[in-house]
């Protein structure tokens, strides 16, 4: 355990337990789970947690269980020193940064299996096993840190829905606080993976959000059905050079069931690859 400028760096479970037991009495503890390479999206979660709770612990762990064999686990950006600096400046109490061996000793791990109805679609279709890996590490973090509140971003809408469902179904004693998406000035949702984009890809990337906004506007103006608006949005994205659309759907925001006709509130969800970089975004449409 070492102290950086202001916040404590905890690198193993024994130290975490020690810290957890010594500093908990009567205070409201928040957890912000991340994979690091912190950006404005993460900072929005962290700032809200600092405002609402007495102590905030940010976990930084690139979780191998949620990466497929051909995904970017090895090259995922790791910027611990900068992350610690940002956490200290934001008033975070401690950063939990365990090693792989610390989190997954041995060669096997029990896994959380969320309901298939939530995992076999949208991102789950393109990333088999991903949400089981996410749910497993998040449950481990909840059990280790035992926070009263956990702050998760709406950017990963399917993940948020699955974690909420896990907490409810398994009676995990934590309150999930969902935080709206932080965006760059041109609308692109902040993401650690944006750093992979070439100049031209970065110019093209805001198209995802623009398309979601256009669909939302069409629905609100009432001159297109949901199917027509999705179809037109899908066509718009499909003709963009270098962009490979994976899905563009409207869903019930609680169950993620796909909607054939507009029923509010609904969530528009999109995923596309720009070259090798996979981007996701979503927009909640409250009502027309
Ligand atoms: P990650 O480090 O990508 O695992 O993300 C950690 C947390 O930050 C997750 O709850 C994400 O949903 C959230 N997050 C990532 N990007 C954003 C964003 N642009 N706006 C809001 N939350 C975000």
Boltz pocket constraint, residues with backbone or C-beta under 6 A from the ligand:
constraints:
  - pocket:
      binder: B
      contacts: [[A, 33], [A, 34], [A, 35], [A, 36], [A, 40], [A, 41], [A, 42], [A, 44], [A, 45], [A, 151], [A, 152], [A, 153], [A, 154], [A, 155], [A, 156], [A, 179], [A, 180], [A, 181], [A, 182], [A, 183], [A, 189], [A, 190], [A, 191], [A, 192]]
      max_distance: 6.0
